[in-house]
Amino acid sequence: MRRRQYRPRHGVASVELAVVFLFFLIPLMIAVWEVGRLVQVQQIVSNAAREGARLAAQGNTINSTGSATQIMVSTGTPNVHDVVYQYLYAAGLTNLSSSDVTVTFTFTPTSGYPSGLTDPYQGVKNQPFTVTVSIPWNRVRWVNLGLINPTTVDFTVSWQMLVDDLFTVNQTLPSW
């Protein structure tokens, strides 16, 4: 009986491992990295939208001089847009400029509440509203291979106004 002589195939396993790593495992690891970044950015944007809604729900706030300050969407201090941008920046999204961040505030149409209002200070107690925050994905992504390619990352939060009931102070009460 004659035996076949096999030539030694030194290094074949190393070459196969290199091909598998190059064409399968490395793209898989990069894709997992991109998905992880997208989830992280989505969480940061949702938290920023909630921070903006918390501020908007007040309607008015007391400033350092003790007088009331109306809360608006994008003008004045404080305003919803600036609070959202500051949260995003503090959370590590430092590549964003203020103009990259889109904040939309709208009162939810509901019977029994006034309509046509545009700023938080105009709301009444328990009036529902939404705050939507949107940022461009290409400004916050880490890897630009196009495996995951949404145009924006956005989040909408629904809230209600927490405006205090009006009250008067009785000036005739005795003081101690």
SULCOR-V977044 format. One record per residue. SS is DSSP state (a for helix, b for strand, c for the rest). PHI is phi in degrees with one decimal (none if undefined). PSI is psi in degrees with one decimal (* if undefined). Layout:
BEGIN
SS;PHI;PSI / SS;PHI;PSI
END
This chain:
BEGIN
c;none;134.3 / c;-103.5;134.2 / c;-97.2;141.5 / c;-79.3;141.1 / c;-95.7;120.2 / c;-97.3;136.7 / c;-77.2;143.3 / c;-66.3;139.0 / c;-114.3;62.8 / c;-66.2;134.4 / c;87.7;-3.6 / a;-65.2;-41.5 / a;-63.5;-36.9 / a;-65.2;-40.8 / a;-67.0;-42.7 / a;-63.0;-41.7 / a;-62.7;-41.0 / a;-63.2;-41.3 / a;-65.5;-43.5 / a;-61.8;-45.7 / a;-62.5;-43.8 / a;-67.1;-43.5 / a;-102.3;-7.3 / a;-128.1;-59.6 / a;-71.0;-40.5 / a;-66.3;-47.8 / a;-61.2;-34.6 / a;-64.4;-43.2 / a;-65.1;-40.2 / a;-65.5;-40.0 / a;-63.7;-41.5 / a;-64.2;-38.4 / a;-63.4;-44.6 / a;-65.1;-41.6 / a;-64.3;-41.2 / a;-60.9;-41.2 / a;-65.4;-40.7 / a;-62.8;-42.6 / a;-64.3;-42.8 / a;-61.5;-47.1 / a;-65.2;-38.9 / a;-61.0;-41.1 / a;-66.1;-41.7 / a;-64.2;-43.0 / a;-65.0;-39.9 / a;-65.5;-40.0 / a;-65.4;-38.7 / a;-64.9;-39.5 / a;-63.3;-39.5 / a;-66.6;-38.1 / a;-63.1;-42.2 / a;-63.3;-39.7 / a;-67.7;-36.9 / a;-61.1;-43.4 / a;-66.3;-46.2 / a;-62.1;-33.5 / a;-63.7;-22.5 / a;-72.1;-34.0 / c;77.0;-52.1 / b;-136.2;155.0 / b;-139.6;162.3 / b;-95.9;126.8 / c;-87.2;-175.6 / c;-67.6;-19.2 / c;-89.2;-5.1 / c;94.3;1.5 / c;-99.1;158.4 / b;-74.5;141.1 / b;-123.1;129.0 / b;-76.8;136.9 / c;-94.1;125.0 / b;-116.2;174.1 / c;-75.4;-50.4 / c;-136.0;3.1 / c;-124.0;163.0 / c;79.3;175.9 / c;-134.5;122.9 / c;-80.3;159.9 / b;-137.9;159.4 / a;-63.3;-43.7 / a;-60.1;-46.7 / a;-64.7;-38.3 / a;-63.8;-42.4 / a;-64.4;-46.7 / a;-62.0;-43.4 / a;-63.6;-36.5 / a;-65.6;-45.8 / a;-60.4;-43.4 / a;-64.9;-44.9 / a;-66.5;-25.5 / c;-83.1;0.8 / c;107.8;0.0 / c;-89.5;66.0 / c;-80.9;-9.4 / c;-77.2;-12.3 / c;-81.1;141.8 / c;-101.1;166.5 / a;-60.3;-32.9 / a;-74.4;-16.5 / a;-75.2;-22.8 / c;-92.5;123.1 / b;-107.0;122.5 / b;-120.1;124.2 / b;-117.4;127.8 / b;-117.9;125.9 / b;-141.8;139.2 / b;-78.2;137.4 / c;-77.1;126.1 / c;-62.3;117.7 / c;-141.9;137.1 / c;-66.5;144.4 / c;93.6;-6.3 / c;-120.6;150.3 / c;-64.5;151.2 / c;-114.8;166.7 / c;80.3;10.9 / c;-83.0;145.2 / c;-121.6;-21.1 / c;-120.4;152.0 / a;-58.9;-35.0 / a;-64.1;-16.6 / a;-84.0;-11.2 / c;-73.2;160.6 / c;-115.0;164.4 / c;-53.4;133.5 / c;68.9;8.2 / c;-71.8;125.8 / b;-75.8;148.0 / b;-150.2;167.0 / b;-128.1;148.1 / b;-123.8;124.9 / b;-116.1;129.7 / b;-117.7;133.8 / b;-137.3;134.5 / b;-132.8;151.0 / b;-74.2;131.0 / a;-64.9;-36.2 / a;-68.1;-13.1 / a;-88.7;-13.8 / c;-123.3;-2.6 / c;-73.5;154.2 / c;-96.6;-38.5 / c;-118.5;132.7 / c;-112.7;61.4 / c;-99.7;-6.5 / c;78.2;11.9 / c;-67.6;-39.0 / c;-124.4;120.4 / c;-138.3;59.7 / c;-72.5;155.8 / c;-82.3;-37.4 / b;-136.8;161.0 / b;-117.1;119.6 / b;-137.3;161.7 / b;-151.3;140.2 / b;-118.9;131.1 / b;-118.6;138.2 / b;-104.2;135.6 / b;-143.7;179.5 / b;-137.6;152.7 / c;-65.7;138.2 / c;-113.6;33.0 / c;-63.0;136.5 / c;-69.6;151.9 / c;-68.3;146.9 / c;-68.1;143.1 / c;-147.8;160.8 / c;-120.1;152.2 / c;-100.0;128.7 / c;-78.2;109.1 / c;-76.3;-10.6 / c;-91.3;-0.7 / c;-67.0;141.8 / c;-69.5;147.4 / c;-109.4;156.5 / c;-90.6;*
END
